[in-house]
Amino acid sequence: MSLRASLRPADPTISIIVPTRNEAKNLEVILPLLPAVHEVILVDGNSVDGTVETALRVLPGIKVVHQTRKGKGNALACGFEAATGDIIVMFDADGSADPAEIPAFVDALLKGADVAKGSRFRKGGGSEDLTLFRSTGNLGLNLICNVLLGTKYTDLCYGYNAFWRDVLPAIDLLPSTLAAPAGGGMLWGDGFEIETILTCRMAAAELRVTEVPSFEKNRIHGESNLNAISDGIRVLKTIIDEKRRENASAARVRREPALDAADATDVTAPIRIPAEQEVA
């Protein structure tokens, strides 16, 4: 057992992060179904349909955070920063995620996993929302990810996950305090590619990942913003970018012995942060 794992509580507190943008009707249904936990954090992206007001009415005590830029990735990063629970659960607001599955994710973490990753393709999982085209594309992208990163995932593009909050430094997401780009665009990592980024960085950090069977339901109200083709291209670019990032990090680590030797002979050398504390 790692030192990190040995310090984790046997009875952890749980933070559920719910990113939202105009999901008032769906929140009416799903918020009352959430289990009693340490905190539920709603991260709102400038909703205009009364999302925040609905959440406060339906679930008194819910913590509301307003995201600092645009996109699901930024919303999750804002929620992660605000979380104080030992375990963080990512939970979509559209009604596709089943609140009854949360105990299974937590159980996987209590049994030794750093990350509990939902999978629609594990026995017991499934989806009402996946078309044959999207399912085939997901499996193809999943295969590419497994080959490039040496992983064994069965479901790459799925955002129902839970993890110990202490792994966040290893994932190194964009901080919420970064300014949005001029012109109203998004920083890379602020969009739907966030789910692939998380998956890739968990692998690069050699975190212990346990897949949990999960059944994805249809969105209750409204329409999804996902586009199978454009989002598929975005996921593929993310996998390639993350592989390059991993290679660059490995190359830096390989250079460490030479740098250590140089520092030993130069009393004027600046103090360096130990490799295990560096941010990639």
C-alpha positions in Angstrom: 0.0 0.0 0.0 1.3 3.5 -0.9 1.8 6.1 1.7 -0.9 8.2 0.1 -3.4 5.3 0.4 -2.4 4.5 3.9 -3.3 8.1 5.0 -6.8 7.9 3.5 -9.8 7.7 5.9 -11.9 4.5 6.2 -15.0 6.7 6.4 -14.4 9.3 3.8 -16.4 12.5 3.1 -17.8 12.8 -0.4 -18.1 15.8 -2.7 -20.4 15.5 -5.7 -19.6 17.9 -8.5 -22.5 18.8 -10.9 -21.5 21.1 -13.8 -24.6 22.8 -15.3 -25.7 25.2 -18.0 -29.5 25.6 -18.4 -30.4 22.4 -16.7 -33.2 23.6 -14.4 -35.8 21.0 -15.5 -33.3 18.1 -15.1 -32.2 19.3 -11.6 -35.8 19.1 -10.5 -35.6 15.4 -11.1 -32.0 14.3 -10.2 -31.0 16.4 -7.2 -33.6 14.9 -4.8 -32.2 11.4 -5.8 -28.6 12.1 -4.8 -27.4 10.4 -1.6 -26.8 12.4 1.6 -23.1 13.4 1.3 -20.7 15.9 2.8 -21.4 18.4 0.0 -23.0 18.7 -3.4 -21.4 21.5 -5.5 -23.3 22.9 -8.5 -20.9 24.7 -10.9 -23.0 27.0 -13.1 -22.0 28.3 -16.5 -24.1 31.4 -16.8 -27.5 29.7 -17.0 -30.5 31.8 -17.9 -33.3 29.3 -17.1 -33.2 29.5 -13.4 -30.8 26.6 -12.9 -29.2 28.1 -9.7 -32.5 29.1 -8.2 -34.0 25.7 -8.9 -31.0 23.9 -7.3 -31.2 26.0 -4.2 -34.9 25.3 -3.9 -34.8 21.6 -4.6 -31.7 20.9 -2.5 -31.3 23.5 0.3 -27.6 23.6 1.4 -26.2 22.9 -2.1 -23.0 24.8 -2.7 -23.1 27.0 -5.8 -19.9 27.9 -7.7 -19.8 30.1 -10.8 -17.3 28.9 -13.4 -14.6 31.3 -14.5 -14.4 30.5 -18.2 -16.5 28.5 -20.6 -16.8 24.8 -21.1 -17.3 21.6 -19.1 -13.6 21.3 -18.4 -13.4 24.6 -16.7 -16.6 23.9 -14.8 -15.2 20.7 -13.4 -11.9 22.3 -12.6 -13.8 25.0 -10.6 -15.7 22.3 -8.8 -12.6 20.3 -8.0 -11.0 23.4 -6.5 -14.0 24.1 -4.4 -14.4 20.5 -3.1 -13.5 19.7 0.5 -14.5 16.0 0.6 -12.0 13.2 0.6 -13.7 11.7 -2.5 -14.9 13.6 -5.6 -17.7 12.3 -7.7 -18.3 13.7 -11.2 -22.0 13.8 -11.9 -23.7 15.1 -15.1 -26.8 17.2 -14.6 -28.7 15.9 -17.7 -30.1 12.8 -16.0 -27.9 10.4 -17.8 -26.0 9.3 -14.7 -27.7 7.1 -12.1 -27.3 8.3 -8.5 -27.8 4.8 -7.2 -24.4 3.8 -8.7 -22.5 6.2 -6.5 -22.0 3.7 -3.7 -20.3 1.3 -6.2 -17.8 4.0 -7.2 -17.0 4.7 -3.6 -16.7 1.0 -2.8 -14.1 0.6 -5.5 -12.1 3.5 -4.0 -12.3 2.0 -0.5 -11.0 -1.3 -1.9 -7.8 0.4 -3.0 -8.4 2.2 -6.3 -7.2 5.8 -6.8 -9.8 6.3 -9.4 -13.2 4.6 -10.1 -13.9 5.0 -13.8 -17.4 4.3 -15.1 -17.7 1.9 -18.0 -20.7 1.3 -20.2 -19.0 -1.7 -21.7 -18.3 -3.7 -18.6 -20.8 -6.5 -17.7 -23.7 -4.8 -16.0 -23.2 -1.5 -17.8 -24.9 -0.2 -20.9 -26.4 2.9 -22.5 -29.7 4.1 -23.8 -28.0 7.0 -25.5 -25.2 5.4 -27.6 -25.9 5.0 -31.3 -24.1 2.3 -33.3 -22.0 5.0 -35.0 -21.0 6.6 -31.7 -20.4 3.3 -30.0 -18.1 2.2 -32.9 -16.2 5.5 -32.8 -15.8 5.3 -29.0 -14.4 1.7 -29.3 -12.0 2.8 -32.0 -10.7 5.8 -29.9 -10.5 3.6 -26.9 -8.3 1.1 -28.8 -6.0 4.0 -29.9 -5.7 5.2 -26.3 -4.9 1.7 -25.0 -2.2 1.2 -27.7 -0.5 4.6 -27.2 -0.8 4.8 -23.4 -0.5 1.1 -22.5 -3.9 1.1 -20.7 -6.7 -1.4 -20.6 -9.7 0.8 -20.6 -13.0 -0.4 -22.0 -14.7 3.0 -22.1 -12.7 6.1 -22.9 -15.4 8.7 -23.6 -17.5 8.5 -20.4 -17.6 11.2 -17.7 -19.1 9.3 -14.7 -16.0 8.9 -12.5 -14.9 9.2 -8.9 -11.5 9.6 -7.3 -9.7 10.5 -4.1 -9.2 14.3 -4.0 -5.5 13.8 -3.1 -4.7 12.7 -6.7 -5.6 16.1 -8.2 -2.0 17.4 -8.2 -1.0 14.5 -10.3 -3.7 15.3 -12.9 -2.6 19.0 -13.1 -5.7 20.6 -14.7 -5.8 24.2 -15.8 -6.4 26.4 -12.8 -9.6 28.4 -12.7 -7.7 31.6 -12.2 -6.3 31.7 -15.8 -7.8 34.4 -18.0 -10.1 33.4 -20.8 -8.7 33.9 -24.3 -9.6 37.0 -26.1 -12.4 36.7 -28.6 -14.6 34.4 -26.5 -12.8 31.1 -27.3 -11.8 28.3 -24.9 -8.5 27.2 -23.5 -7.5 23.7 -24.5 -8.8 21.5 -21.6 -11.8 23.7 -20.9 -14.1 21.8 -23.3 -15.5 18.3 -23.6 -12.0 17.0 -24.1 -11.7 17.2 -20.3 -12.9 13.6 -19.9 -10.2 12.2 -22.2 -7.6 14.4 -20.5 -8.5 13.0 -17.1 -8.3 9.5 -18.4 -4.9 10.0 -20.1 -3.4 11.8 -17.1 -4.6 9.2 -14.6 -2.8 6.6 -16.7 0.4 8.8 -17.1 0.5 9.3 -13.3 0.2 5.5 -12.9 -2.8 5.8 -10.7 -4.7 2.7 -9.8 -7.9 2.7 -11.9 -10.8 0.4 -11.4 -13.6 0.3 -13.9 -17.1 0.3 -12.5 -20.0 -1.0 -14.7 -22.4 1.9 -15.3 -25.6 2.3 -17.2 -26.1 5.6 -19.1 -29.6 6.8 -19.4 -31.1 9.2 -21.9 -31.0 12.9 -21.2 -34.3 13.8 -19.5 -34.9 17.3 -20.9 -33.2 19.4 -23.5 -30.7 18.4 -26.2 -27.1 17.3 -26.0 -24.3 19.6 -27.3 -22.2 16.6 -28.3 -21.3 16.1 -32.0 -20.1 12.6 -32.8 -17.7 13.7 -35.6 -16.2 16.9 -34.3 -16.0 15.7 -30.7 -14.4 12.4 -32.0 -11.7 14.4 -33.7 -11.2 16.5 -30.6 -10.8 13.3 -28.5 -8.2 11.9 -31.0 -6.2 15.2 -30.8 -6.4 15.0 -27.1 -5.0 11.5 -27.0 -2.1 12.4 -29.2 -1.4 15.6 -27.3 -1.4 13.8 -24.0 1.0 11.1 -25.3 3.4 13.9 -26.3 3.0 15.5 -22.9 3.8 12.1 -21.3 6.9 11.7 -23.5 8.1 15.2 -22.6 7.7 14.5 -18.9 9.6 11.2 -19.2 12.4 12.9 -21.1 12.7 15.5 -18.3 12.9 12.8 -15.7 15.6 11.1 -17.6 17.7 14.3 -17.6 17.4 14.6 -13.8 20.6 12.6 -12.9 22.8 14.9 -15.1 21.2 17.9 -13.5 21.7 16.5 -10.0 25.4 16.0 -10.8 25.8 19.6 -12.1 24.1 21.0 -8.9 26.5 19.0 -6.7 29.5 20.8 -8.2 28.1 24.2 -8.4 27.3 25.9 -5.1 25.6 28.8 -6.9 23.1 26.5 -8.5 19.5 27.5 -7.7 17.4 25.3 -5.4 15.3 22.9 -7.4 12.0 21.3 -6.6 12.4 17.5 -6.2 11.2 15.6 -9.3 8.3 14.0 -7.4 7.0 17.5 -6.6 7.3 19.0 -10.1 4.2 19.9 -12.0 4.3 18.5 -15.5 
